[in-house]
């Protein structure tokens, strides 16, 4: 029996994940945001491994003078994930916004990651 999904974000997430898949050459960049923090991972779906990750809870982020909430924090996390991806020779990714609308913190993270050299 199929599980009924009523949360609009979860419905969008399922619809998006049916269409995109991260492979070795072009892994998936997955975004999750909570009320306080934002998290991003670069995932190879064929092997099921996380290649790089960054969040507003990491030690590198805490060294900055910005709190985890808001667009400024998302911009810092976007820059961190782009640097980590470039260090692992990942130049292209598939962007998975996780069912969130493309505005605010998600948009800020994506734009900074693009500016730092990731292509998606």
N, C-alpha and C positions, 0 to 999 in steps of 0.2 A: 504494500500500500504506500502511495506517495505521501510524503510529509507536506502538510499545508504550511506555506510561509506567508505570514500576514504583515510582517514589518516591511515597510516600503524600501528601506535601505537594503535589507536582506534579499528582497526580490530583485532589485537592481544588481546586486552583487552576483547572484546566481546567473542572471541573464548575461552579465559581462564575462563571467568565468567560463561560460559555455563557448565563448568565441575566442578567447585569448589563451595562449599556452606559452610558457617560457621554455626555451631550449638552450642548449649549450652555447650556440653562437649568439643568441639574443634572449637572455633571461628576462623574467618578469620582475618588475619593480612594484611591490605591493605596499600600499599605504593603509595605515590604521590610525584613526584619531579618536581620542577620548576627550572628555571635557577639559582635562588638565594637560594632556601630553599628546605627542604625535610620534609615531613609529613608522619606519620604512625598512623593507627588506628587499634584497635582490635574490630571487629564487630560481634555481634550475629545476623545472618541474619533471624533467625526464629522470633525473637521479634523486629528486626530492631533497636537495641540499640547499641550505642558505649560503650564498656566496659572500654577501656583505650585509651589514645591518647598521642602522643608526637610529637614535631616538633622543628625545628631550630628557631622558633619564640617564644617559650615558655620562661617563666621567669627562669626556672631551667637551660635552655641552655645558656641564656645570662650571667649567673654566671660564665660560663667556659670562658677560654681565647682563644676561637676559633670562627671564623666567621661561618656563616651558610652554606657557599658554600664549596664544596669539600668533599673528602673522610673522612677527620678527623671529620668534622661536622656530617656526616652520622654515623660514629662509635659512637659518643656521643649520638645521637638520638636512635640508636639501643640499647645501654646500658640503656637508660632511659625507653624505652618501655618494655624491659625485666624486669626491676625492678618493674615497675608498674603492669605488668602482674603477676609476682610472688607474689606481695602484695595482689592481688585479687584471688589468688589460681588458676591461669591459667597456666598450664604447657605445654599444647600442643595447637598448632594453625595450621591453614592452611595458607600457604604463598601465597598471591596475589600480584604479582609484578606489577600489573596495566598496563600490556602491554609493560613495559620497558624491555630491554634486561638485562639478569642477569650478569652484570659486572659493575665496577665502584662503584658509590655511593650505588646502590641497593644491590650489592653483599657485600659491606662493612657493611651495616646496618644489613643484614641477618646473616653474619658470627659472628658479635659481639653479636647479640641477641641469637644465638645458644650457644656461649661461656658462656653467662650469665645464661643459663639454660632453655631457651625455646626450645621445640622440634618441628621440622617441617622438 
